[in-house]
Amino acid sequence: MAFQSEEDKKAYWRKNLNLMFSLLVIWALVSYGFGILLRPVMDAIPVGGVGLGFWFAQQGSIYVFLAIVAFYAKKMRALDREFGVDDD
């Protein structure tokens, strides 16, 4: 299927880029902010015998990344359906 108009194509990509930018900001905040910048503050909270900052640096950013990938796939499926460019 194809887009109905050039405006639909631009609206689709604008929504796609906004979604990607938002998710990248979240990932950067979690991986860089929580795992590096805020690590000393977060290490005061113990999780499984280690500080929360260490956990975010080692595991948390990976789990958040996987959640972001799943969320992005779900949102893009809905966006594709909204604009009539899905494969179904």
N, C-alpha and C positions, 0 to 999 in steps of 0.2 A: 504494500500500500504506500501511497505517497501523501505528502502534505497537501491540503486544500489550497493554500496560498503561501506567498512568501512571508506574510505576517505570521502565519501559523508556525512556519519554520523558525522564525526569529523568536517567537514566544516560547517554543519548545526548547531551544538552546539557551535562552535566558533562564528558564526554570531549571534546566539541567546544570548550568554553570553556578547558579545560586545554591543549589543543593550540594554540588561538589565543594564549593567554597566553604559552606557552613560545616560540612563534615570534616574537611581538612583543618579548619580552625579548631574543632573539637579534638581531633586527633593530635594536633600540635600542642594544645593545652594539656592534654593528658600525658603525652609522651615527654615533651620537653618541660612543660610547666611542673607537673606533679612528679615526674621521674628525675628531674635535674634541679630546677630552680627551687621548688618547694620541698625537696627531699629532706633537708635537715629539720624542717618544721613537722613534716609528716612522720618522720621516724619516731617521734614521741608516742605514736599510736601503734601498739604492738599487734601484729597479725601473724599467727602461726609461729611465734618465736622470733620474728624479725620485724623491723619497722615498716610502716605502711609505705614510706618513700621508697625503700628497697623493693618492696613488692610491686609498686607501680613501675619502677625502672626495669624490673626483670620480667614481670608477668602481665601487669595491668595494661600496659600499652598494647600488648599483643592481643589480649582479650577484647579491648575496646576496638582495635582495628578490625578484628573478625566481626564484631557486632556492627560496625560501620559498613562493612562490605555487605552483610546480609540486609541491613536497613536500606542501603543504596539500591540493591537489586530489587527490593520490594517497591520502593518509591519509583524507580525507573519503569517497572512493569506498569504501575498505575499511570505514570505520565505517558507512556507509550499508548496505553488504552485511551487516555483522555484525548490524545491527538490523532488517534486512529492509525498509528504506525506499528502496532504490535504484530507479532507473528501468528497469533491465534486466529 
